[in-house]
Each structure stands twice: as structure tokens, then as C-alpha cells.
Amino acid sequence: MSTVFIALQANEETRPIIEAITTDNPGAVVNQQPAMVKIDAEDSLVVRRATIEELIGRDFDLQELHINLISLSGHIDETDDELTLHWNA
């Protein structure tokens, strides 16, 4: 198995995004650091627009992730509704 990850700045804007990611990826491991939050997952990790919208109470464009994105690892599949990180077999 291979690990993928997403790292976001640690701030008020990313708190609901991080909560949404951990909700949709129950096996993900969250590593909190002073200025960033890194979320690791085995094989794949999904970020769902709908889950983020439920938590923030407004429309959310997944492109907004880029404002607070520090780094990521894995192949990226992106639609208007989901961003998925994974490794091909």
C-alpha cells in the first residue's frame, strides 16, 4: 500500500475542510502542526464539495482549496464535486 496526503494551512478557513476530509475518509491520519495540518491516507483520499458545504453553510468551489493548500502527494482526479488523491496500481 502507498500513502497519499494533503497538507493545508492551519487556520479558521481550513478547520471545516479538515473536518470534512476526516468525515469522508475515516481511516485518514491527521497530523496537526503549528502552521499546517497534514492528512495521510492509505491508497486514496477524497475531498467532497458537498461535505464541506454542509459544514460551512454556503456554496464551496473546490478551487478554493488552493488558497490554503501547502502540498499534496498522489495522482489527482478532480471534478467540480470531488478531488481524489490516489496511487495507480
PyMOL commands that set and color helices and strands:
alter all, ss='L'
color gray80, all
select helices_A, chain A and resi 15-24+49-56+62-68
alter helices_A, ss='H'
color red, helices_A
select strands_A, chain A and resi 3-9+29-32+36-42+44-48+69-73+75-78+82-86
alter strands_A, ss='S'
color yellow, strands_A
deselect
rebuild
show_as cartoon
